Structures are given as C-alpha cells and as structure tokens.
Amino acid sequence: MGYGFGAFLLVVGLVLALAVTDSLNGVDLTMVGWIMAAVGLVLIAITAMSWNSGRRARSVQTVTHPDGSQTVREHRATEI
C-alpha cells in the first residue's frame, strides 16, 4: 500500500476529526476520523520499516551437491 495510502488515511482522518461538524445517526465522525488518522500513521511507520529492511547488506551462498541439487543460503548483516 505504501506511503500514499497511509498519507491519504491520515489526511482524511484529520479532516474528519478536526474540521467536520456534521453528524450521522449512530456514527461519531470525530472518532472515525481519529481512528483513520491512527491507521494512517501506523501504515506509514510499517512502510518505512519494511522498505528500510531491504537496504541492509546481504550475501547469498549457493551450494551444489553431488546429486545435482542446490541449496541457497541468504545471510543478512545487521546494523548496530
């Protein structure tokens, strides 16, 4: 989904929470807005963490066995 959808949820949620004064029967638009804003923030954070995890150094080792089969091992370096 990415940054775009997270930003969309955040903006629409904040508009509903802070700017909309209308009401619907049985629906608290302010609470719906705060929930949408929170989900948008979480989505942006998850996207940032998942995109940055792919930037770590990796090494791949392929071992060919006598029977012709291969085994692939991937090692990711962790940064401190």
Secondary structure, 3 states (H helix, E strand, C coil): CHHHHHHHHHHHHHHHHHCCCCCECCECHHHHHHHHHHHHHHHHHHHHHHHHHCCCCEEEEEEECCCCCEEEEEEECCCC
